[in-house]
Amino acid sequence: MRARITFTKQGALRYTGHLDLHRLWERAMRRAELPISYSQGFHPQPKISLAAALPLGFASRGEVLDVRFNEDLPTEEIARRLKDSLPPDIQITEVESVDERAPALQTQVLSAAYDVHLTEPVDGSALKRKVEELMMSESLPRERRGKFYDLRPLVEMLSMVTEADGRVWLRMTLASREGATGRPEEVLNALGIEPEYTRVERTRLIFQE
């Protein structure tokens, strides 16, 4: 059986890296006595795959993993068994059964949506103008690890939200494909916002149909 689990990652677990998160899930599944499938060979690995690495410090409401079990189980039972084995900062929001023959989870991710809350006051009208200029620009040359690339095609959507009390924050949807991944902090840098003065939350991953 191949099960797909959607879950949140909040609180202190924002600072848990990709590999540690993988190990956390393996331990939780073993504690829940779920029949995980393992790879063959000298160092068998659990057949657990996370959809897309979440940068350290980011929270999430929509992380996704696939896990293979040696037997079929009702999805409600998987969620029930895991509930008491996971830390409070991880909450399961959905468990579904997926086709064993479907492509690897990581290859199905197209984009990622983020909410970015600003922890320092900003001039809303100036920020709105910068957002509009960025979306209207034809290219945004950037440098990452010594290589130049164009950020603009990686920004699928960017908008400013204004609350009733006048506070503003950002919504963005960025490409998240292999070799073409937009990073929220690079969009913030392009807008002249220091990433350390923001709280970033990934709200969902968008997959191929």
N, C-alpha and C positions, 0 to 999 in steps of 0.2 A: 504494500500500500504506500502511496505517496501522498502525504498530507501537507497542506500549505497553511501556515500559521501567521496571522497578522497580529502585531503586538505594539505596545507603547514602550518607550524608553525615556524615563524621566529622572528627575532628582540627581542624586550622586552618580547614578549609572551613566549620566552624560559623559563622564570622564573614563568610562570603560571602553577600551579599544576593541577593534574588530575580532582579533584572535581570542581575547579574554571573554568576549560575549559568546563566541562559538563554544568555548569550554563551559561557560555558565549554563548554556542550553543543554549540553551533553550531560552535565551533572544533574540538572533538573529532571531530565528524562530518565536517567538511571534511578534517581530517588523515587520518581513516580512509577517505576517498574514498567516502563513502556518498552516494547520489544524492538529497539532500534536495530536497523541493518548496519553492518560494518563492511568495509572493503576487505578484499583478500590481501595476502602478502605478510611480510615480516612485521609491519607496523599498521595493523588494521585501524582505519579511521571511521568514525561514525558518518553515516550518509546524511549529513546536515549541511545545507548550503544557504547562506544569507544572501539576499537579493543584491544589496549594494552597501558598501562600507559607509558608515555615518561618521563624519569628522568628529574628533574629540571636542567636547563642550556643547555639541548640538543635542537638543532634545528631539523626540519624535513621537508622533501619534500614529505612524503608519509604517513600521518596519515589517518586513516579510521574510520568512524562511520556508524552505522545503525540507522535509525529513522523510526518510523511507523506513517503514516498519516491516518486520517479518510476517506480520499477519494483519488482516483487516480489522479495524476497530471503528465503532461509531465516533464521529467527530465530537459529539458532546462528551463522550467518555474521555477522549484525549484532553479536552479543555478542563474537565473536572479533575482528572488525575494530576495535571500540571499545576493547577491553581495553588496548591499548598506547597509546591516545590520551588516556586519562583520568588525572587525578592519583590517587595511591594512596588518598587519602581518599574517593574515590568508587569503589564496587564495584557492578557490575551483578549483581543476584540473579535477575532473570527478564526475558526478552523474549518477548512474545507478539503475534500478529497479531490485530487487532480489526476489527470491521465498520466500513467507511468511513462508513456512514450512522448510526452510533451518535451520541447527543448529545455535545456538547463535554465533554471530560474534567472541567473545573471544575464543570460543572452536575451531575455524577454523584456528587460527594463528599458524604457524609452526616455522617460523624463522623471523629474522629482519636483514636487511643489513645496515651497517654504513660506512660513510667516516669519518676518523679521521685526522684532520690537526694539525700539531705540531707547536706550537707558539715559540718554542726555537730550535736553531740549534742542530742537532744530527749527529753522525757519521753514514752515510748511510750504509757502509759495515758492521759495527758492528750490526746495527739494522736488516739488511737483514739476518745475521747469526742467531740472536735471533729468528726472525720469523720462519726461517727454523727449528731451534731446537725445537721450541714450536710445530710446526705442525708434527714433527717426533716423539715427545714424546708420550709415551703410556698413561701416566696419569699426571695430574697437581693438586696435592692435595692443596686445598685452604680452608680457614675458612670464614664463613659468619654468623654473629650474633651468634657466639659460636658453630656453627655446621660445621663439616668438610664435604667437598664434592669434587668431581673430576671435575675440569673445562674443562679438555680436550675434553670429548664428546660433550660439549656445543659449541665448536668452530668448525663450519662447514667449514669455509673458512677464511684464513688470508693471506694477501699479502701486499707487500710494492710497492708503486708507486713512480717512480722517474721522476720528471719534467725535461724539457729541461734545466732549469737553475740550476739543481742539487738538488733542494729542494725535500724532500721525505715526503710521508704521507702514511696512512694505509687504507686498505679496509678490512672489516670483515663482515662475516655473522654468526650470533649466534642463537642458539636455543631459541625459545620464546614460549615454551609450559608451561602449568600449571605444576608447580613443577619441571620444567627443563628450566630455563631461564638464558642465559649467559649475563653478563653485560660488556659493553665495558671497564669500568674503571678497572675491574678485569683482563681483558686481558692486559691492559696497565701496570698494576702493575706487572704482570707476565713477561712483557718485560723490566721491569726496567724504565718505563716512568711514571712520575708524572702526573696523570690525569688533574691537574689544569693547566698544560702547553699544553693543547690540546683544539681544538674546535671539538665537536662531532656532526655529523648530521645523523639522521636516513634517509636513502634514500628510503626505501620501506619495507613494510611488506609482507611476503610470506605466502599464504594461501593454505589450502588443496584444491585440484581440486574438 
